[in-house]
Amino acid sequence: MNDQNKTMSEILTLSPVIPVLSIKDADQAVPLARALVSGGLKVIEVTLRTPCALDAIRRIADTVEGACIGAGTVLTAQDLELAQGAGAKFAVSPGATATLLTAAKSSGLPFLPGIATPSEIMAALESGFDCLKFFPAEAAGGIAMLKSLSGPFPGVRFCPTGGIREETLASYLALGNVAAVGGTWLAPADLLANKEWGKIRVLAERAVEKSHR
């Protein structure tokens, strides 16, 4: 099955950790993605927070074998359309309005809507989404909150993102309702500035090692 045709649930099984990247130089996109994929992390999220984000997504989608590239910080239906046009295989939002949920469902693109409360979970479920981004994870209650949500929402799978570190990775993944976690620590600014792709690959390998359940 081509990654483009995978469901969000299937995409979350491809990697235990999803690197969340804010790329400021599109020329770094391909070597960065290759380092992460070679380290064992094939699902990659590029946030739409920089002018070159769509170009970065396009380059990774066109060039990096084995990468399942997605767009993050999707806020509007237009963001969703642009991301899909750039070759994104999934999309992620920090929150979710009714308009965005409707647009995502119509697009057919695997979508991970952001939630932080039970009411937001219920709204996502009503729209047909049961794989959700728990954001901002640490600020919204972290592991204790996810444990509490498992009772009323046994069928929901979460990808917590926001404040998670290499040291807390395993604790999150040990939860039965956590499918994967998102993390920004895998591409530190200093390593990007110095183009130290080998060290980024090592960070990816270490994340995979620490994520074994």
C-alpha positions in Angstrom: 0.0 0.0 0.0 1.3 3.4 -0.9 1.8 5.8 2.1 -0.6 8.2 0.4 -3.4 5.7 0.8 -2.7 4.8 4.4 -5.0 5.8 7.1 -3.8 8.0 10.0 -3.8 4.9 12.3 -1.5 3.0 9.9 0.8 6.0 9.6 1.2 6.2 13.3 2.4 2.5 13.4 5.3 3.3 11.0 7.4 5.1 13.6 7.2 5.4 17.4 8.4 9.0 17.2 7.5 11.7 14.7 10.1 14.4 14.4 8.4 17.8 14.3 10.5 20.1 12.2 10.4 23.9 11.6 12.7 24.2 8.5 14.0 27.7 7.7 16.2 26.7 4.8 14.7 24.4 2.2 18.2 23.2 1.1 18.4 21.4 4.5 15.1 19.5 4.0 16.4 16.5 2.1 19.6 15.8 4.0 17.7 16.3 7.3 15.0 13.9 6.3 17.5 11.3 5.0 19.3 11.4 8.4 16.1 10.9 10.3 14.9 8.0 8.0 18.3 6.3 8.1 18.0 6.5 11.9 14.8 4.7 11.8 12.2 7.5 11.9 10.3 7.5 8.6 7.3 9.6 9.5 8.3 13.3 9.5 6.2 16.4 10.2 7.2 19.7 8.7 5.3 22.6 10.3 3.9 25.3 8.1 5.5 28.0 10.2 8.2 29.1 7.8 8.0 30.6 4.3 9.9 27.6 2.8 7.8 24.9 4.5 5.8 23.8 1.5 8.9 23.8 -0.6 10.6 21.6 2.0 7.7 19.2 2.0 7.8 19.0 -1.8 11.5 18.3 -1.9 11.2 15.5 0.7 8.2 14.0 -1.0 9.9 14.0 -4.3 13.4 12.9 -3.2 13.7 11.0 0.1 12.9 7.3 -0.3 11.2 5.8 2.6 9.9 9.1 4.1 6.3 9.5 5.0 6.1 13.3 5.0 3.3 15.3 6.6 2.4 18.9 7.1 2.0 20.3 10.6 0.5 23.5 12.0 -2.4 23.2 9.5 -4.8 25.9 10.6 -7.2 26.3 7.6 -8.7 24.5 4.7 -6.3 26.4 2.5 -3.4 25.1 4.5 -4.7 21.6 4.0 -5.1 22.1 0.2 -1.6 23.6 -0.2 0.0 20.8 1.9 -1.7 18.1 -0.2 -0.6 19.9 -3.3 3.0 19.9 -2.1 2.9 16.1 -1.7 2.1 15.8 2.0 0.9 12.3 2.9 -0.8 13.4 6.1 -1.6 16.6 7.9 -1.6 17.7 11.6 -3.3 20.6 13.3 -2.7 22.1 16.8 -6.4 22.3 17.3 -9.5 21.6 15.2 -12.5 23.8 14.2 -15.6 22.3 12.7 -14.7 23.9 9.4 -11.2 22.3 9.4 -12.5 18.9 10.4 -15.0 19.0 7.5 -12.4 20.1 5.0 -10.0 17.3 6.2 -12.7 14.7 5.8 -13.5 15.9 2.3 -9.8 16.0 1.3 -9.3 12.3 2.0 -5.8 13.2 3.3 -5.0 11.3 6.6 -5.5 14.0 9.3 -4.4 14.2 12.9 -6.5 16.9 14.6 -5.2 18.5 17.8 -7.2 18.3 21.0 -6.6 19.2 24.7 -10.0 18.5 26.3 -12.7 15.8 26.5 -15.1 18.1 24.6 -12.6 18.5 21.8 -12.2 14.7 21.6 -16.0 14.3 21.4 -16.2 16.8 18.5 -13.4 15.0 16.7 -15.1 11.7 17.2 -18.4 13.1 15.9 -16.5 14.0 12.7 -15.1 10.6 12.3 -11.6 11.1 13.7 -10.3 8.7 16.4 -6.5 9.3 16.0 -5.8 12.6 17.7 -2.8 14.8 18.6 -2.8 15.6 22.3 -1.3 19.1 22.4 0.4 20.8 24.2 1.0 17.5 25.9 3.0 18.5 29.0 1.2 21.7 29.6 -2.2 20.0 29.2 -1.6 17.4 31.8 0.9 15.0 30.2 0.9 11.3 31.2 -1.7 11.7 34.0 -4.2 13.4 31.6 -3.7 10.6 29.0 -4.4 8.0 31.7 -7.5 9.8 32.7 -8.7 10.0 29.1 -8.3 6.3 28.5 -11.4 5.5 30.6 -14.1 7.5 28.8 -12.4 7.2 25.4 -11.1 3.6 25.1 -11.1 3.6 21.3 -9.1 6.8 20.8 -5.4 6.7 20.0 -3.2 9.7 20.8 0.0 11.2 19.5 1.1 13.5 22.3 3.2 16.4 21.2 4.6 19.4 23.0 7.2 19.4 25.7 8.1 15.7 25.3 11.8 15.0 25.7 14.1 12.0 25.0 14.0 11.3 28.8 10.1 11.1 28.9 9.6 9.4 25.6 9.4 5.8 26.9 6.9 6.8 29.7 4.5 8.2 27.1 4.8 5.2 24.8 4.2 2.8 27.7 0.6 4.1 27.8 -1.9 1.9 26.0 -3.7 4.7 24.3 -0.5 6.3 22.9 0.3 5.3 19.3 3.4 7.5 18.8 4.8 10.8 20.1 5.8 14.0 18.4 9.1 15.6 19.3 11.2 18.7 18.4 14.4 17.6 20.1 15.5 15.4 17.1 16.7 18.4 15.0 18.4 20.9 17.3 19.2 24.3 15.9 22.9 24.0 16.4 23.2 20.7 14.5 21.1 22.1 11.7 23.3 25.2 11.5 26.4 23.1 11.3 24.8 20.5 9.0 25.7 17.7 11.3 23.5 15.1 9.8 25.3 12.2 11.3 24.6 13.5 14.8 20.9 13.9 13.9 20.8 10.3 12.7 22.2 9.2 16.1 19.4 11.1 17.9 16.9 9.3 15.7 18.5 5.9 16.4 18.5 6.7 20.1 14.8 7.6 20.0 14.0 4.3 18.3 16.0 2.4 20.9 14.3 4.2 23.9 10.9 3.6 22.4 10.9 -0.2 22.5 8.1 -1.4 24.6 
